[in-house]
Amino acid sequence: MRPNIGLLNAMLRIMFGFTLLSLTTARLTRRPWRRSYWMMAMIASMKIASGIVRYCPFTAMMDARVDDEEEFDFEETTFNPS
């Protein structure tokens, strides 16, 4: 698995992930029955993991899609009916 995000992007993901994880953990201690806090904690942990590994599956999927679109880029030719 080759890294597909840069070092600065990885650091920002880790920072944002830990910030979001600490926020949701603090709120989760007051209201443990709220499912939205559990979901936000999962998203934050995914951001931390993608920053540590420096691989984002969503970015890889979008890069593959752009490569496929460039493959089918046809040249425009003029059509002369005469």
Protein Blocks (a to p, Z undefined) as FASTA:
>chain_A
ZZfbdfklmmmmmmmmmmmmmmmmmmmmmmmmbmklmmmmmmmmmmmmmmmnopafklmm
mmmmmmmmmmmmccdddddfZZ
